[in-house]
Amino acid sequence: MLKFFVNRLVLFSLFIFFPVLVSAQDSESDILFLKIQELEIEIANLRNDVEAQNYLIEKLIKESVKKDEDIDSSDSIDSDIADEVYRFDGINDSQSIDEIYNEAIKALGNEDYASAQKLLTYLINSFSDPEKLPLSLFWLGEIEFSSGNFDVSKSYYIQLISSYENHWRVPLAHKKIGDIFLKQGDIKMAKEKYRFVVREFPNNPASSMSLQSIEDME
């Protein structure tokens, strides 16, 4: 008898809770279906975003290529410099000036004086910059000085002094002219130039260097 009641109770429980279980499973299925729909919508939106980004990227690439072609067609860079693959946006574009100057200084550091000379000469002939041009003249003077071309070296220093008299490299340019006189054996003119530097630029490091050169000569 007890077994009979237990079986009836189990059957009753299943009858009561089975719809609940089925209902719970249906609810979970609905939730899962909604989540799948949301994911599909998100994927579609992402696909649209990617397509839009790809369109913009392709457009930018085409515009960039066209710009480079326009620059190349009107570029007057010397063929030797063109081999360095420089591109310039404008005749006085500061980024282009800095790029050339920095490459020239890098070449100097690597003792590649021929490349440095070409780059500095191109910068002087093609751009207008109150800081980089006098520096370029100075370094061209240094290159020629190191090569023993003293007259050419002097011409660069003189051009720096006459064209940019207030530039901070002017005192050292005067001192370097004194060095050229000394190299050429003109002791009198060398001393006069060193004394000029000491007198006119007493607080500049070139003054101390000139004093040292005078002491070494005596």
Order of alpha helices (4+ residues) and beta strands (2+ residues): alpha-alpha-alpha-alpha-alpha-alpha-alpha-alpha-alpha
